[in-house]
Amino acid sequence: MRKRKALTLLASLTAVLILVLTGFSGTALATNGTDDAPLDTSVVVDTGSGEVEKVIIDGKPPDVLAEAVEDPVPDIEAGINVIGDVPAYDWSYGCSATSAAMMFGFYDRNGYTNMYTGGTNYGIAPLTNAVWGHTTYPSVTCGECPLSATHQGVDGRAIKGHVDDYWVDYGDPGPDPYIGNWTEHTQGACTGDYMGTNQSDVGNSDGSTTFWYYTNGDPLYDYTGAEPGSRDGCHGMNLFAESRGYTVVTNFNQYILGQGSDPAKGFTFAQYCAEIDAGRPVLIHVTGHTMLGYGYNTTGNVVYLKDTWDYSSHTMTWGSTYSGLQHKGVSVMRLTPLLVTETIAYPGSFDTWSVASNPYWWHAGDSVTGTRTLSLPSVCEVGLYMRLSYNSLNGNGYVHQYLTINGQWIGSWDVYPGQTSVSKTFTTFSNVYGPTYTFAIIETNTVGSGLGSIAIAADKSTLRLLGGVTVTVKEDGGATASDIMVSDPWGYDTVGRWVHFSGGGTWTSAVVKVQTEASQLPQKQVYNTFSIPAGYPGSTALPIAITDWGSVTTYGQVRIIVTTSTGAKGILILPIVPYV
């Protein structure tokens, strides 16, 4: 059995102690009928933080694949949820880099459009890597996937990449091919580059990636303590996301509950479900192998996953085994959301109050108007909290008010006797564009004589604004292509919907992908991809026919991804309402 030399020795005042643990040891893929994928673990003392353990994931696909399953229909109330639109890539020069590529491929398809910038599928990460083919080596067959491992000649790459510089064949310990022979490529386009996969200078043989854990079961955040001699794969995922222009909120490795030295610590199934409900796939680590979890069923603690061995969906029981491999840990990554929230105080005492009997509202046309410059370039949801300092309404007296932003109707409400505040959330309006916004609350009715009035508490009411941050197409070099704007996006008919694009000049060419999504879950997805011809006027209405609109039964979103011929991409996220 092949063994690797432990990279780190623990020094004490009187002796050097090497602790070899068995938590992840043994044959990585017993179903292969081989023992060519052992795991190397060693413990070091991380000053002031406790013990951390190095785990090398270096399994390869087995001869017998796991049974495939169909994805269930999401029903969170029934304890079932799956994230839609998650790619399934087969083993591409390491299971860990491949699993990360599936994660980032999902994000690329869902708003984080700079994760994959190649020329395949109009620059949108495909759902499988079959389009790039396979390369067979003496010890393993690798699916090509430029998001996992770049390779000269694949996906239009004209220069050496990850595979050319680091790969010989499965299990090869190095030195890597480029060392002493040519200049290493500039790392950048694939997860394997940043995760240290296959790279001998960080202690990884071909097919392997290293992850570090707190031995007691605590989460280990973005670990860099072993560099430069060892790269933590989860830290590498952070570096990849940042290299693509995105901000990572947090990332960590953690043993699951029961696998660390402290039985009270560890990542739980409930925490995994919370990640899925938030729309975030999770790396699942079993003995010697990494997979991508994207769904769950609380009955039986079932995990839905992509295992990197084929293009199918599979399941395992949380904390149990997968193809004979014990579930050990997870790697979690949380990106800054594309839709972000900003809360403002409105109305304020400095705003313009046009109230006939100020501060008492009871006249039709009473209003308060104020302007704010925000960090949000667009707003697609508004949460109103309006506190009342006075309410003398009685009998059948009421005040009807509505909110506008930049003159666009957002939503309305009624105030009745006894109310001390109003709380409303508005989602069924077209995107409003800033970053400067003018807000107005307007009364539409006149309260009958003797039926009272209300007063709004200035500086004590708020608007919570949810906005998108990617409404502009950017060229790879940073130059700005035509802006994508939307006006009057929906005509409520039974045939389809119309989106009006406007921008500077004309399109050279573009592809539009429309995806409907109900309540943040793929209850119904409809894809309609087509080309905008060269010279298409940027200010002309473009019809987008969305079929089966009647099947959309809950509030949700439409995502429009536009890709130009130069590879620039942008996304608009628009609200939808149920078809009636």
C-alpha positions in Angstrom: 0.0 0.0 0.0 1.3 3.4 -1.0 2.1 5.7 2.0 2.8 9.4 2.1 5.2 11.1 4.4 3.5 13.2 7.1 4.3 16.9 6.3 4.2 18.2 9.9 6.0 17.1 13.0 4.9 18.2 16.5 7.7 19.6 18.6 7.5 19.6 22.4 10.1 20.8 24.9 11.5 17.3 25.2 10.5 15.2 22.2 9.0 15.1 18.8 5.6 13.3 18.7 3.9 12.1 15.6 0.2 11.2 16.1 -1.3 9.1 13.4 -5.1 9.0 13.6 -7.4 6.5 12.1 -10.5 8.7 11.7 -10.0 9.0 7.9 -7.5 6.2 7.4 -7.9 3.1 5.4 -8.7 2.3 1.8 -10.4 5.3 0.2 -12.5 3.4 -2.3 -13.0 -0.2 -1.1 -15.5 -0.7 -4.0 -12.6 -0.5 -6.4 -11.2 -3.8 -5.1 -7.9 -2.0 -4.8 -5.9 -0.3 -2.0 -4.3 2.3 -4.1 -6.0 5.3 -2.4 -5.0 5.5 1.3 -5.4 8.7 3.3 -2.6 10.4 5.2 -3.5 12.2 8.4 -1.4 13.9 11.0 -2.1 16.2 13.9 -0.4 19.5 14.6 -0.9 22.0 17.4 -2.4 25.3 16.1 -1.2 27.8 18.7 -4.0 29.0 20.8 -6.6 27.2 18.7 -6.4 23.5 19.5 -5.4 20.6 17.3 -5.9 20.6 13.5 -5.8 17.6 11.3 -4.7 17.2 7.7 -6.8 14.9 5.5 -5.9 14.0 1.9 -8.8 13.1 -0.3 -7.4 11.0 -3.2 -10.0 8.5 -4.3 -10.9 7.7 -7.9 -14.1 6.4 -9.5 -15.0 2.8 -8.6 -15.7 0.0 -11.1 -19.3 -0.3 -9.8 -21.3 2.9 -9.7 -23.9 3.8 -7.1 -27.6 3.5 -7.9 -29.1 6.6 -9.5 -32.3 8.2 -8.3 -34.8 10.9 -9.5 -34.9 14.2 -7.8 -38.1 14.7 -5.6 -40.5 17.6 -5.9 -39.5 20.1 -3.3 -41.9 20.5 -0.4 -40.3 22.2 2.6 -43.3 21.8 4.8 -43.1 18.0 4.2 -39.3 18.1 4.9 -38.2 17.7 1.3 -36.0 20.2 -0.6 -33.6 20.1 -3.5 -31.7 22.9 -5.2 -32.5 23.0 -8.9 -30.1 23.7 -11.8 -27.1 22.0 -10.1 -24.6 20.5 -12.7 -23.4 16.9 -12.6 -19.8 16.6 -13.7 -18.0 13.3 -13.8 -14.5 12.9 -12.3 -12.2 15.6 -13.8 -8.7 15.2 -12.4 -9.8 14.8 -8.8 -13.2 14.5 -7.0 -12.7 17.5 -4.7 -12.0 19.9 -7.6 -14.8 18.4 -9.6 -17.3 18.8 -6.7 -16.2 22.4 -6.3 -16.6 22.9 -10.1 -20.2 21.7 -9.8 -20.8 24.1 -6.9 -19.4 27.0 -8.9 -21.1 25.8 -12.1 -24.4 26.1 -10.2 -23.6 29.6 -9.1 -22.6 30.5 -12.6 -26.0 29.4 -13.8 -27.8 31.4 -11.1 -26.5 34.9 -11.2 -22.8 34.7 -10.4 -22.1 34.7 -14.1 -18.3 35.2 -14.0 -17.6 31.7 -12.5 -17.3 30.2 -15.9 -16.2 32.4 -18.8 -15.4 29.9 -21.6 -17.0 29.7 -25.0 -19.2 26.6 -24.5 -23.0 26.9 -24.0 -22.8 30.7 -24.7 -20.6 31.1 -21.7 -23.0 29.5 -19.2 -21.7 26.5 -17.3 -23.3 23.4 -18.8 -25.3 20.9 -16.7 -22.8 18.1 -17.6 -19.2 18.1 -18.8 -19.9 15.6 -21.5 -19.5 18.3 -24.2 -15.7 18.4 -23.4 -15.2 14.6 -23.7 -12.8 12.3 -21.8 -9.1 11.6 -21.7 -7.9 8.1 -20.8 -4.7 7.4 -18.8 -3.2 4.1 -17.7 -4.8 4.3 -14.3 -8.0 6.4 -14.8 -10.3 8.0 -17.3 -10.8 11.7 -16.7 -13.8 13.8 -17.8 -12.5 17.1 -19.2 -13.9 20.1 -17.4 -12.2 23.5 -17.7 -14.0 24.7 -14.5 -12.3 21.9 -12.6 -8.9 21.6 -14.5 -7.9 23.6 -17.5 -6.3 21.7 -20.3 -4.6 22.9 -23.5 -6.9 22.2 -26.5 -10.1 21.9 -24.3 -12.8 24.6 -24.5 -10.7 26.6 -26.9 -7.6 26.9 -24.6 -4.5 27.6 -26.7 -1.9 27.6 -23.9 -0.9 25.1 -21.2 -3.2 24.8 -18.2 -3.7 22.9 -15.0 -3.5 19.4 -16.6 -0.5 20.2 -18.7 1.5 21.6 -15.7 0.5 19.2 -12.9 -0.9 15.9 -14.2 0.9 12.7 -15.2 -1.5 9.9 -14.1 -3.5 9.0 -11.0 -1.4 8.7 -7.9 1.8 10.2 -9.4 3.6 11.9 -6.5 5.6 14.4 -8.7 7.5 16.4 -9.3 5.0 18.0 -11.6 5.7 18.1 -15.3 6.4 21.8 -15.5 9.1 21.8 -12.8 12.5 22.3 -14.4 10.9 22.2 -17.9 8.8 25.2 -18.6 7.1 28.2 -16.9 4.0 27.3 -14.9 0.8 28.7 -16.3 -0.9 31.6 -14.5 -3.4 30.1 -12.2 -6.9 31.5 -12.5 -9.7 29.7 -14.5 -10.3 26.5 -12.6 -10.9 25.2 -9.0 -8.0 22.8 -9.1 -5.5 25.6 -9.5 -6.6 27.3 -6.3 -7.4 24.2 -4.3 -3.9 22.8 -4.7 -5.3 19.7 -6.4 -2.6 17.5 -8.2 0.1 19.9 -7.2 3.3 18.3 -5.8 4.7 21.5 -4.3 1.8 21.5 -1.8 2.0 17.7 -1.1 -0.7 16.5 -3.4 -0.2 13.6 -5.8 -2.3 13.4 -9.0 -6.0 13.1 -8.1 -5.7 14.4 -4.5 -6.7 17.5 -2.6 -6.0 18.3 1.1 -8.5 19.5 3.6 -7.7 20.6 7.2 -10.1 20.1 10.2 -10.2 20.9 13.9 -10.0 17.5 15.5 -12.6 18.3 18.1 -15.4 19.0 15.6 -15.4 22.8 15.6 -15.6 24.5 12.2 -12.1 25.5 10.8 -12.5 28.8 8.9 -10.5 29.5 5.7 -7.4 27.8 7.0 -4.0 29.0 5.9 -1.8 27.9 8.8 -0.1 25.1 6.9 1.0 27.2 3.9 3.1 27.3 1.8 3.7 23.6 2.3 0.1 22.6 2.2 -3.0 24.2 0.7 -6.4 23.7 2.3 -9.0 22.9 -0.4 -11.7 25.0 1.2 -9.4 28.0 1.4 -8.6 27.4 -2.3 -12.4 27.6 -3.1 -12.4 31.0 -1.4 -9.5 32.1 -3.6 -11.3 30.9 -6.7 -14.5 32.8 -5.9 -12.5 36.0 -5.1 -10.5 35.6 -8.3 -13.9 35.7 -10.2 -14.8 38.9 -8.6 -17.1 37.7 -5.8 -16.9 38.1 -2.0 -17.0 35.1 0.3 -18.9 35.7 3.5 -17.5 32.6 5.2 -16.1 29.2 4.4 -15.1 26.3 6.6 -14.4 22.6 6.9 -16.0 20.7 9.8 -16.4 17.1 10.9 -20.0 16.0 11.2 -21.4 15.4 14.6 -19.9 12.2 16.0 -16.7 12.2 13.9 -14.6 14.6 16.0 -13.0 14.0 19.3 -15.7 15.9 21.2 -19.0 14.1 20.8 -21.0 17.3 21.4 -19.4 19.1 18.4 -19.8 18.7 14.7 -21.9 19.8 11.7 -25.4 18.5 11.9 -28.1 17.3 9.4 -30.2 20.3 10.5 -27.4 22.7 9.6 -27.0 21.0 6.3 -30.7 21.4 5.6 -30.5 25.1 6.5 -27.7 25.5 3.8 -29.9 23.8 1.2 -32.9 26.0 2.1 -30.7 29.0 1.7 -29.8 27.8 -1.8 -26.2 26.8 -1.0 -24.9 23.4 -2.1 -22.4 21.8 0.4 -19.3 19.6 -0.2 -19.8 16.2 1.4 -16.6 14.4 2.4 -16.6 10.6 2.9 -13.6 8.4 3.4 -11.3 9.4 0.5 -13.9 11.0 -1.6 -15.7 14.4 -2.1 -19.2 14.9 -3.4 -21.7 17.8 -3.7 -24.9 17.7 -1.6 -27.8 19.7 -3.0 -30.9 18.4 -1.4 -32.5 16.5 1.6 -35.5 14.5 2.9 -35.9 14.8 6.6 -37.6 11.4 6.6 -34.6 9.1 7.1 -32.1 12.0 7.0 -31.5 11.5 3.3 -28.9 13.6 1.4 -29.3 14.1 -2.4 -25.9 14.5 -4.0 -23.9 14.4 -7.2 -21.0 12.0 -6.7 -18.6 12.9 -9.6 -18.8 9.3 -11.0 -21.6 9.9 -13.5 -24.2 12.5 -14.5 -26.9 11.2 -12.2 -28.4 12.1 -8.9 -27.8 9.8 -5.9 -28.7 9.6 -2.2 -27.1 8.6 1.1 -28.1 8.7 4.7 -26.5 11.5 6.7 -23.7 10.2 8.9 -23.8 6.8 7.3 -21.8 5.4 4.3 -21.8 5.9 0.6 -20.6 3.0 -1.5 -18.9 1.7 1.7 -17.2 5.0 2.5 -17.9 6.6 5.9 -19.3 10.1 6.0 -16.8 12.3 7.8 -17.2 16.0 7.1 -18.3 18.9 5.1 -17.0 22.0 3.4 -19.3 25.0 3.5 -19.1 28.2 1.4 -21.3 31.2 1.6 -21.1 33.9 -1.0 -22.3 37.5 -0.7 -25.9 37.3 -2.0 -26.6 38.9 -5.4 -29.7 40.3 -3.9 -28.7 42.5 -0.9 -30.8 44.4 1.6 -30.5 48.0 2.6 -32.8 49.6 5.2 -33.5 53.3 5.4 -35.4 55.6 7.8 -38.4 56.9 5.8 -40.3 59.2 6.1 -38.0 61.5 7.9 -38.6 64.9 9.5 -36.4 66.4 6.7 -38.6 65.0 3.9 -41.2 67.1 2.1 -44.6 66.8 3.9 -47.6 68.0 1.9 -50.3 67.3 4.5 -53.2 69.7 4.5 -53.7 69.5 8.3 -50.1 68.5 9.2 -49.4 66.3 10.9 -52.9 64.7 10.6 -53.6 62.7 7.5 -57.3 62.6 6.4 -57.3 64.5 3.1 -57.0 62.8 -0.3 -53.7 63.9 -1.8 -51.8 64.2 1.5 -48.2 63.0 0.9 -44.7 62.9 2.1 -41.8 62.7 -0.4 -38.1 62.1 0.1 -35.0 61.3 -2.0 -32.2 58.9 -1.0 -29.0 57.8 -2.7 -28.3 54.2 -1.9 -25.7 51.5 -2.7 -28.4 49.4 -4.5 -28.5 49.9 -8.3 -31.9 48.4 -8.5 -34.8 47.4 -6.1 -37.1 44.4 -6.6 -38.7 44.1 -3.1 -39.8 46.5 -0.5 -40.6 45.9 3.2 -42.6 48.8 4.7 -42.8 49.5 8.5 -44.8 52.6 9.2 -45.1 53.6 12.8 -48.1 55.8 13.8 -47.8 58.5 16.4 -51.5 59.2 16.4 -54.6 57.4 15.3 -58.1 58.7 16.1 -59.9 56.8 13.4 -63.2 55.4 14.6 -66.3 53.8 13.2 -65.8 53.0 9.6 -63.1 55.6 9.1 -60.0 54.5 7.4 -57.0 55.9 5.5 -55.9 54.4 2.2 -52.3 55.0 1.2 -49.8 53.8 -1.4 -46.1 53.9 -1.9 -44.2 54.9 -5.1 -40.5 54.8 -5.9 -39.3 57.1 -8.7 -43.0 57.5 -9.6 -43.6 53.8 -10.0 -46.4 52.2 -8.0 -45.1 49.8 -5.4 -48.0 48.8 -3.2 -50.9 50.1 -1.1 -52.5 49.5 2.3 -55.3 50.7 4.6 -55.1 52.0 8.1 -58.0 51.2 10.4 -59.1 52.3 13.9 -56.8 51.0 16.7 -53.7 50.4 14.5 -50.4 51.7 15.8 -48.3 50.6 12.8 -48.4 49.1 9.3 -46.1 46.3 8.1 -46.2 45.3 4.4 -43.9 43.5 2.0 -44.2 44.3 -1.7 -42.8 42.1 -4.5 -45.1 42.3 -7.5 -43.6 45.4 -9.2 -41.1 45.9 -11.9 -37.4 46.6 -11.0 -36.8 50.2 -10.0 -33.4 51.6 -10.9 -31.2 53.9 -8.9 -28.9 54.5 -7.2 -30.9 57.7 -6.5 -34.5 57.0 -5.5 -37.5 59.3 -4.7 -40.0 57.8 -2.3 -43.6 59.0 -1.8 -46.4 57.9 0.4 -49.7 59.3 -0.8 -53.3 59.2 0.6 -56.1 58.5 -1.9 -59.2 59.0 0.2 -60.8 61.7 2.3 -61.9 60.5 5.7 -65.5 61.3 6.5 -66.3 64.1 9.0 -65.8 63.0 12.6 -64.2 59.7 11.7 -60.7 60.7 12.8 -57.2 60.9 11.3 -53.7 59.5 11.7 -50.2 60.9 12.1 -47.0 59.1 10.9 -44.0 59.1 13.3 -41.2 60.8 11.4 -37.8 59.2 11.7 -39.2 56.1 13.3 -40.5 54.3 10.2 -38.4 52.3 7.8 -38.2 50.8 4.3 -36.3 47.6 3.8 -35.1 47.5 0.2 -34.0 44.3 -1.6 -32.0 44.9 -4.7 -30.0 43.2 -7.4 -26.4 44.1 -8.1 -25.8 42.7 -11.6 -27.7 44.6 -14.2 -24.8 45.6 -16.3 -23.0 43.4 -18.8 -19.2 43.6 -18.4 -16.6 42.6 -21.0 -13.8 40.3 -19.7 -11.3 43.2 -20.0 -13.5 45.4 -17.8 -15.0 47.6 -20.6 -18.7 48.1 -20.4 -20.9 46.6 -23.0 -24.5 47.6 -23.5 -26.4 48.1 -20.3 -29.4 45.8 -19.8 -32.3 47.8 -18.5 -36.0 46.9 -18.3 -39.1 49.0 -18.6 -42.7 47.8 -18.5 -41.5 44.2 -18.4 -44.8 42.3 -18.2 -47.9 42.4 -20.3 -50.4 40.1 -18.5 -51.6 38.0 -21.4 -52.0 34.3 -21.8 -49.4 33.8 -24.5 -46.1 35.1 -23.1 -44.3 38.1 -21.6 -42.5 41.0 -23.2 -39.2 42.4 -22.0 -38.0 45.7 -23.2 -34.2 46.0 -23.5 -32.5 49.4 -23.8 -28.8 50.3 -23.8 -26.1 52.3 -25.5 -26.0 51.6 -29.2 -27.0 48.2 -30.7 -26.3 44.6 -29.8 -23.6 42.7 -31.6 -25.2 39.5 -30.7 -26.6 38.0 -27.5 -28.3 35.0 -26.1 -31.1 35.2 -23.6 -32.0 32.4 -21.1 -35.2 32.7 -19.2 -35.8 30.7 -16.1 -39.0 30.8 -14.0 -38.6 30.0 -10.4 -41.5 29.8 -7.9 -40.8 30.8 -4.3 -37.0 30.4 -4.8 -37.6 26.7 -5.6 -37.6 25.1 -9.0 -41.3 24.2 -8.9 -41.5 25.0 -12.6 -38.6 25.9 -14.8 -39.0 26.9 -18.4 -35.9 27.6 -20.5 -36.2 29.7 -23.7 -32.8 30.4 -25.3 -32.6 32.4 -28.5 -30.3 34.8 -30.3 -30.6 38.5 -30.7 -29.5 39.3 -34.2 -26.6 41.6 -34.9 -27.6 45.2 -35.1 -30.8 44.7 -33.1 -31.8 48.1 -31.8 -31.1 48.3 -28.1 -34.3 50.3 -27.4 -36.7 48.0 -29.2 -39.1 45.6 -27.4 -38.1 42.0 -27.5 -40.8 39.3 -27.1 -39.9 36.4 -24.8 -42.5 33.7 -25.0 -42.7 31.8 -21.7 -44.9 28.7 -22.2 -46.9 27.0 -19.5 -47.3 30.2 -17.6 -50.4 28.8 -16.0 -48.4 26.3 -14.1 -46.7 29.0 -12.1 -48.9 29.1 -9.0 -46.8 31.0 -6.4 -44.9 34.2 -6.4 -41.3 34.0 -7.6 -38.8 35.3 -10.0 -37.7 35.3 -13.6 -34.0 35.3 -14.3 -32.8 36.6 -17.6 -29.2 35.9 -18.4 -27.7 37.7 -21.4 -24.4 36.6 -23.0 -22.7 38.6 -25.7 -20.6 37.1 -28.5 -17.5 38.4 -26.6 -18.3 36.4 -23.5 -19.7 39.2 -21.5 -22.6 38.2 -19.3 -25.2 39.9 -17.1 -28.4 39.0 -15.3 -31.7 40.6 -14.4 -33.9 39.2 -11.7 -37.6 40.2 -12.2 -40.6 39.3 -10.0 -43.4 37.2 -11.3 -47.0 36.8 -10.1 -49.1 33.7 -10.3 -51.0 33.3 -13.6 -54.7 33.8 -13.0 
